[in-house]
Amino acid sequence: MVAFLPTAMAPAGRPAPTAADLAKLPLILYETGANTRVVIDSWFRRAGLAPRPNMELGSVEALKVMAAGALAACSAH
């Protein structure tokens, strides 16, 4: 899995954000029920968190465009 983040949202001094880091950001995730979303939800649950996406989409390309536009943090595979 990969998290796409606008540079301004990336955690300082660490190569990868944690679930806690991402939970604080506006999130755009795959739609509920999609295989990728099941993996994402499981990752958050293992950290004791639940993602609260601002938006859910079914297209990885749409997710990338949103992250590239510095609108939110997104995940893809």
Backbone as CSV, one residue per row, in Angstrom:
resi,resn,N_x,N_y,N_z,CA_x,CA_y,CA_z,C_x,C_y,C_z
1,MET,0.841,-1.190,0.000,0.000,0.000,0.000,0.875,1.239,0.000
2,VAL,0.357,2.283,-0.586,1.066,3.546,-0.678,0.122,4.659,-0.242
3,ALA,0.638,5.577,0.534,-0.132,6.778,0.883,0.413,7.925,0.045
4,PHE,-0.463,8.607,-0.655,-0.088,9.796,-1.407,-0.450,11.003,-0.565
5,LEU,0.557,11.840,-0.262,0.320,13.021,0.561,0.874,14.254,-0.122
6,PRO,0.177,15.350,-0.028,0.793,16.606,-0.420,1.997,16.844,0.500
7,THR,3.057,17.401,-0.030,4.282,17.629,0.743,3.998,18.334,2.061
8,ALA,3.121,19.293,2.049,2.823,20.059,3.259,2.169,19.202,4.343
9,MET,1.600,18.063,3.982,0.937,17.205,4.960,1.824,16.064,5.448
10,ALA,2.984,15.886,4.852,3.863,14.766,5.215,4.461,14.982,6.602
11,PRO,4.586,13.906,7.393,5.180,14.043,8.723,6.663,14.375,8.611
12,ALA,7.121,15.295,9.397,8.524,15.724,9.353,9.429,14.684,9.997
13,GLY,10.559,14.421,9.359,11.573,13.569,9.957,11.318,12.077,9.906
14,ARG,10.258,11.638,9.210,9.976,10.206,9.109,9.721,9.845,7.651
15,PRO,10.178,8.656,7.242,9.997,8.272,5.839,8.555,7.917,5.478
16,ALA,7.755,7.500,6.447,6.381,7.099,6.144,5.454,7.529,7.275
17,PRO,4.244,7.955,6.930,3.283,8.334,7.972,2.721,7.106,8.675
18,THR,2.366,7.280,9.921,1.708,6.223,10.688,0.192,6.364,10.521
19,ALA,-0.532,5.380,11.001,-1.993,5.465,10.982,-2.459,6.687,11.777
20,ALA,-1.797,6.956,12.892,-2.159,8.127,13.703,-1.923,9.423,12.934
21,ASP,-0.828,9.490,12.167,-0.570,10.676,11.340,-1.696,10.871,10.333
22,LEU,-2.039,9.794,9.642,-3.061,9.898,8.593,-4.446,10.175,9.161
23,ALA,-4.733,9.668,10.339,-6.050,9.883,10.942,-6.313,11.354,11.230
24,LYS,-5.258,12.153,11.338,-5.393,13.591,11.618,-5.619,14.422,10.357
25,LEU,-5.446,13.798,9.200,-5.512,14.524,7.930,-6.854,14.335,7.244
26,PRO,-7.211,15.260,6.342,-8.377,14.999,5.504,-8.030,13.817,4.596
27,LEU,-8.863,12.796,4.608,-8.579,11.584,3.856,-9.565,11.388,2.709
28,ILE,-9.026,10.905,1.605,-9.848,10.438,0.499,-9.455,8.981,0.317
29,LEU,-10.409,8.079,0.509,-10.132,6.650,0.453,-10.995,5.971,-0.593
30,TYR,-10.590,4.722,-0.915,-11.446,3.909,-1.765,-12.801,3.759,-1.109
31,GLU,-13.798,3.471,-1.931,-15.145,3.318,-1.410,-15.250,2.117,-0.484
32,THR,-16.134,2.212,0.492,-16.364,1.143,1.464,-16.731,-0.146,0.743
33,GLY,-16.127,-1.236,1.203,-16.420,-2.540,0.626,-15.430,-2.985,-0.437
34,ALA,-14.700,-2.064,-1.034,-13.690,-2.421,-2.035,-12.545,-3.159,-1.336
35,ASN,-11.910,-4.085,-2.032,-10.830,-4.863,-1.433,-9.746,-3.980,-0.832
36,THR,-9.362,-2.943,-1.547,-8.323,-2.043,-1.035,-8.789,-1.358,0.238
37,ARG,-10.042,-0.981,0.302,-10.567,-0.313,1.496,-10.577,-1.261,2.684
38,VAL,-10.846,-2.530,2.456,-10.813,-3.514,3.536,-9.412,-3.564,4.143
39,VAL,-8.386,-3.545,3.296,-6.995,-3.559,3.766,-6.690,-2.287,4.548
40,ILE,-7.121,-1.148,4.044,-6.880,0.137,4.704,-7.573,0.173,6.070
41,ASP,-8.829,-0.218,6.107,-9.570,-0.223,7.374,-8.904,-1.149,8.393
42,SER,-8.420,-2.288,7.931,-7.733,-3.233,8.814,-6.454,-2.631,9.379
43,TRP,-5.698,-1.926,8.543,-4.454,-1.278,8.985,-4.750,-0.250,10.082
44,PHE,-5.778,0.556,9.883,-6.167,1.526,10.906,-6.620,0.819,12.188
45,ARG,-7.425,-0.242,12.052,-7.910,-0.975,13.226,-6.762,-1.532,14.054
46,ARG,-5.714,-2.065,13.391,-4.565,-2.603,14.125,-3.878,-1.517,14.945
47,ALA,-4.019,-0.263,14.541,-3.460,0.854,15.294,-4.460,1.408,16.304
48,GLY,-5.628,0.780,16.418,-6.650,1.235,17.350,-7.415,2.451,16.860
49,LEU,-7.444,2.648,15.547,-8.084,3.820,14.955,-9.101,3.401,13.899
50,ALA,-9.938,4.327,13.530,-10.878,4.124,12.426,-10.753,5.320,11.492
51,PRO,-10.521,5.087,10.201,-10.405,6.221,9.290,-11.748,6.925,9.136
52,ARG,-11.697,8.221,8.991,-12.896,9.024,8.760,-12.679,9.825,7.480
53,PRO,-12.895,9.181,6.332,-12.621,9.870,5.070,-13.585,11.028,4.811
54,ASN,-13.030,12.055,4.194,-13.851,13.182,3.760,-14.601,12.825,2.479
55,MET,-14.001,11.865,1.727,-14.574,11.456,0.460,-14.156,10.016,0.181
56,GLU,-15.018,9.273,-0.513,-14.702,7.911,-0.929,-14.856,7.824,-2.443
57,LEU,-13.844,7.283,-3.108,-13.851,7.172,-4.562,-13.530,5.744,-4.971
58,GLY,-13.866,5.365,-6.201,-13.586,4.038,-6.709,-12.479,3.998,-7.739
59,SER,-11.754,5.095,-7.916,-10.723,5.175,-8.947,-9.387,5.598,-8.356
60,VAL,-8.339,4.784,-8.595,-7.004,5.141,-8.109,-6.517,6.420,-8.780
61,GLU,-6.850,6.620,-10.037,-6.409,7.829,-10.738,-7.047,9.074,-10.125
62,ALA,-8.302,8.993,-9.756,-8.967,10.123,-9.100,-8.317,10.418,-7.754
63,LEU,-7.958,9.363,-7.026,-7.284,9.544,-5.740,-5.955,10.265,-5.929
64,LYS,-5.184,9.867,-6.920,-3.878,10.491,-7.184,-4.040,11.964,-7.551
65,VAL,-5.025,12.281,-8.360,-5.260,13.670,-8.762,-5.598,14.527,-7.553
66,MET,-6.413,13.999,-6.670,-6.777,14.744,-5.464,-5.559,15.004,-4.588
67,ALA,-4.700,13.999,-4.418,-3.495,14.185,-3.612,-2.530,15.151,-4.294
68,ALA,-2.387,15.028,-5.607,-1.474,15.915,-6.342,-1.928,17.367,-6.264
69,GLY,-3.233,17.570,-6.147,-3.771,18.923,-6.029,-3.717,19.446,-4.608
70,ALA,-3.031,18.722,-3.707,-2.864,19.118,-2.304,-4.193,19.245,-1.583
71,LEU,-5.163,18.432,-1.988,-6.476,18.500,-1.374,-6.653,17.551,-0.206
72,ALA,-5.895,16.435,-0.200,-6.065,15.454,0.866,-4.984,14.392,0.775
73,ALA,-4.950,13.551,1.793,-4.093,12.371,1.777,-4.925,11.223,1.205
74,CYS,-4.298,10.401,0.366,-4.980,9.300,-0.288,-4.142,8.044,-0.182
75,SER,-4.767,6.916,-0.399,-4.018,5.655,-0.416,-4.363,4.884,-1.669
76,ALA,-3.415,4.050,-2.096,-3.620,3.235,-3.296,-2.740,2.009,-3.192
77,HIS,-2.928,1.124,-4.131,-2.070,-0.063,-4.169,-1.503,-0.242,-5.552
